[in-house]
């Protein structure tokens, strides 16, 4: 389940209804997906894509996405810092940024034309569709782990275009992680 934080308002949204509604107000689509059949997050990419085929096809039909892949990032990924630095500055793309998280977590910051900057922390099971042109930036959480399905209208359109606004420097990439908001009961002791 994604968490939305709006630092300027001191608000944190933790329910699916509140997160979905807030994001929809900024034209960002949020869904949670279940695999059609049980699958491991470590399964081969083809198996992952197959497990979510129905949802992918539905989004493709609505968004005109023509290719899908599975990106796999770990703390041991070569040149990880260089790769992350490309996306941790405010930018936009000429096509939608569509991500379904298979494993791990990540933090999007969104800078809407009207309204305050806010953060969306996504984890396994979360689908987010950020429309083209939306100003945003992205960080991994402390575990530096994410595996995600990506959908593209044209992969070449996904090059970041930087705003150079410096707005991103005013926001710490803070992830809460699952222990802050466990599904039931208090977090387990360390
Ligand atoms: Fe991006």
Boltz pocket constraint, residues with backbone or C-beta under 6 A from the ligand:
constraints:
  - pocket:
      binder: B
      contacts: [[A, 87], [A, 91], [A, 92], [A, 93], [A, 97], [A, 136], [A, 137], [A, 138], [A, 160]]
      max_distance: 6.0
